[in-house]
Structures are given as C-alpha cells and as structure tokens.
C-alpha cells in the first residue's frame, strides 16, 4: 500500500502554490484581532521587536520542523509522528485533535464575519455599529446557525476539490487580493483625522506612532516577560504550528522544492500581514476612540469597536467596512481550509478513505460542534472560570483546550522527539535534500533542543494557571 499511496498523493503544483496556501493558513483571525490588541496592550514597538525576534528563531524552528516532518513522511499529522518514531504516534492523535476542536468554533466565527460583510455590503453598516447589535445577533437562534453552515459548506467544497484544484487554486486568487486589501485599508487609516466632542483632534499618524515606537518608560521585568509570552502565544496562532496543518501541507510539497526559501517566504508574508493588520486597526481605533478604545480584543474589537469606527468615518465608512470584512472573510476562509485539511488528510491516511468521504465525515463533526457552539450563546448559555482566570462559555472553553493546553503539549512533544530522540539531523537532512543550504542550522539545533521547549513549558504553565507571577 505504502509506495502506491505515496505515488498517488496529491501535491502542490509548485512552491508558489505551497507558500500562498501556507501563508493563507497562517494569516487568519488571530492576526487581525489578536495581534493589534496585544501590540497596543504591550507597549507597541516593544511587542513588535520581540515578535520579530521570536519569528526568526522560535517560529522558524517549529515551522521548519513541521513542514519537514510532513515532506519526509508524506503523511498527515495523525500518522506522521508514528513514522518518525513508533512510540510517538500519540503525538499525532493530539496534533489531529487540535483542528478537530478548532474547526467547529472557527466556522461559527466565520459565520459572524459573513453577517458583518453582508451588513456593510447592503449599506446597513450604521446599524452594525449600534450598541447591542453584536450581542443581539449571536444570541439569536437561527441566523448564526445558518451563516455558520454557509461558511462551513464553502470550506468543505474547497477541501473536496483537492490540493491543487481546491486549496492551491483558491489560495492563489484570494491571497493576493487579501494582501492588496490589507495594504489599501492600512494606507487609508493613516490619512484620517477626527475631532471628538471635547475638541481634541487625533489622527492616524499619531496612532501609528503609538503602535511602532517602543514604550520603554514603563518597562519592568514583569511586563517584559508578559510581553514575551504574549508574543510567543501570538506566534503560535500566527504560524499555524502545533495544529497539524503544516505537517499536512508539508506532505504535499515536492521533494525537489527549496524548503528554506519557502519557509522564509511564509515567515515574511505572515509577519507583514500581522504588522499591517496593526497599521490598519490601531490608528483607526485611536483616531476615533482614543487610547481607551484600544483596550478591546478578540471578537469585541472586530465586531463592536471597528463598526463604530467605520460609522464615525461618515459616508466612506460603509465602503471601508465592506472592504475590511471582505478581507477578514478571505483570511478566515484560507485558515479554515487549512484547519479542515489537517483533519481530512489524517482520515485519508489513517483509514484509507476517499477525499469525498473524509470531507463528509469531518464536515459532519464540525457541523455538530458548530451547532453546540451557537447554542452556547442562547439555550445552553453558562459561564465557568478557567485556570488562567478568564471567564468562559462553550466557545472559550474549546479555544482554551485547543490553544492553551493541547498546542503547547504537541509542540513540546515535537521538540523532544526531534531534538533528543530522532535528532535534529533528521530535519536538517530533509531540508537540504533538494540541494539547498540550511543557513540557520546551528540556530535550529540550539532552538529545538533547549530554548524552544523551555519557552513552551513556561507558556503551558502560565496557561494552566500554575505560573502566576508572570
């Protein structure tokens, strides 16, 4: 079965298709609603500097490892770890579990984005800015469900079409459009100014200053570590590592493709979009809402604060809002496609299913989970306190289990497997197989064996509420 399967495995037509698909996976809602918020919270420029340093060390290590594991084994996450070492098959199960948990709630949020995109597209943007609009919508019984199904259906259709005809051709169209929209909106937000009721005038360039200039005056050891962990946690989301995605995508990369070049391009693309998301959001929120407005994060930043910003812009606000939510929708779709592919490819490799059956099965799992998440805002609403201190309901609990518990565990396990058991040479040989030079190999060895697992352990202990002093 092995050779025949390898021979028939789908692949990306070339490195550009792979880079755009991987970057599409990396550029998701996390870049748009978490990155700007964390940058504003953690003193702007300081967060950016730490993030960039981590991206070329910590992020690069995990990204390289996963893509190389995928290409070496030609397997998806569920089966790839067992191929590297028999005793590490359990890591594959955990890595596959992450996207299984994420897909239902990501589809629900995707449905929310569709709702806002349609509101601004039909000229109802002003209504979307009213107090209570978002809460009224998500606590509704039918609309969130219908829009979640619509979003999930679109993702499942792309996955069903396969790697080259589905994921790659879709990414090749959407990613350049997404990039242009991000640049366009970012440039626009730098040109705006606004005078509030008390007569204070603020403009986009002042907001940009807050974003990019490091605030070192209030820096303490504690705040530095807090910023470091925030940047590391963000990088996790940003690069789609520890969720099986990059292993699945890596398994579709041809042996002759230059992995070093592709990984560098994914890092650059992802970091640029994350940075530009900040340029797009922070100056706009600062201009219309001042420093207080910059404290919003997650869904409330995107679905409550930003519509208010768009409505304050006057007539052009509806157009900017429409373009913004189109861009967010593209980002959500490309990420959701990669999340679903990690599970579908795992089912195909482990249970020898056809792509159609695997897509149908994962679609059904995500649909049931998505319905549960939607009901968590009305019929099944409850609140619990998480170990990290956050108050949560169903969506937050799923997010916490997948992102704060399982992802650091998978990444630590991967570091132990590659750093100490299979040895870094396994990955280095795979990367250099096509004849390209692995420029950061010494850095890679030190990171995978020592620094990355220690940083990950600190991140995990903080998530579990064990480490509270940071």
Secondary structure, 3 states (H helix, E strand, C coil): CHHHHHHHCCCCCCHHHHHHHHHHHHCCHHHHHHHHHHHHHCCEHHHHHHHHHHHHHHHHHHHHHHHHHHHHHCCCHHHHHHHHCHHHHHHHHHHHHHHHHHHHHHHHHHHHHHHHHHHHHCCCHHHHCCCCHHHHHHCCCCHHHHHHHHHHHHHHHHHHCCHHHHHHHHHHHHHHHHHHHHHHHHHHHHCCEEECCCCCEEEHHHHHHHHHCECCCCCCHHHHHHHHHHHHHHHHHHCCCCCCHHHHHHCCCCCCCCHHHHHHHHHHHHHHHHHHHHHHHHHHHHHHHHHHHCCCCHHHHHHHHHHHHHHHCCHHHHHHHHHHHHHHHHHHHHHHHHHHHHHHHHHHHHHCCCHHHHHHHHHHHHHHHHHHHHHCCCCCCCCEECCCCCEECHHHHHHHHHHHHHHHHHHHHHHHHHHHHCCCHHHHHHHHCCCCCCCCHHHHHHHHHHHHHHHHHHHHHHHCCCCCCC
